Structure formats: C-alpha cells, structure tokens
C-alpha cells in the first residue's frame, strides 16, 4: 500500500504531536518509509507547504521538506492526469463552481487523482474528518474519496499499519 499524505498530515504532525525538533525519530522514520515506497507526498501537497500559503510558513517544516534527504524520500514524482482532476472537481464537488470556489477546494482534487491512478494500492492520509452534510466546495476530503471509491485513513491508522514507534531506529 502506498500512503499519499495530505499537506495537513505533515503540518499537524509538526505543529501538534511530532515537532521536528522534539521528536526527530518520526521525521527520520518518514524518510525511511518514503525511501521504501510506502509513503509519498504528491507535488501539489508538497508545494502547498513549501510555497507558504497564508500566512507563510516559517517554522522547521519547510526547511525539512526542502532538504534533499526528505525531498528525495517523500516526494511523489509522477504527473497527474488533468482530465481526472477536472472530473473530480465536477463530480466530487460541483460542475458549476466559480474560480474562487475552486481555489477554496485547494489541492485535494490532485491528491485524489494521484490515488485514482492505482485505486487498490493507494490510500490517502488526511487529518480531515468526514462531514457528509457539507456540499460543493465545502466537502471534506474523506467524503470526496468515498464518492470515487478511494481509500483514506487518518494519520494514526497509517502509523499503526506501518508500525511506527518513537523507539524506532533505522537499520
């Protein structure tokens, strides 16, 4: 299984429970499983973090992600099918969204499109929770994943599946 990380997973991990400077084992482990092809961050999610956003990110996460060791380990190097992204927007959110509403969705359609290239072997990891009552550009990632039959889980499910522990040491 290849776990595709939403930007929220890395941001929340660093800001909440695995700060890079306090739990370096997590970030070393992430590079290890990235090198092993078990965890990747699609370029669109990578750029969502590294290009700043609002407000710009100035903490340790951006330099960690841009460092060659992490970037080469976790970055998913593959093109996304633009027609699939458009289909996800039209069928997963709404076909009549304004440009502003499409911007509100963010990079989620790209993440789902990457998962759809191998739906039985890929799982999206997100901190978002299902909110089925949300409509249009306000739909949450798990609910759009359900629309397309894409597997998804929260970060802790992925950590259990890949057997992460703070006592983990590279072999």
PyMOL commands that set and color helices and strands:
alter all, ss='L'
color gray80, all
select helices_A, chain A and resi 7-17+24-35+43-50+60-66+68-74+82-93+99-105+108-116+136-138+141-148+155-161
alter helices_A, ss='H'
color red, helices_A
select strands_A, chain A and resi 2-5+39-42+75-76+122-125+151-153
alter strands_A, ss='S'
color yellow, strands_A
deselect
rebuild
show_as cartoon
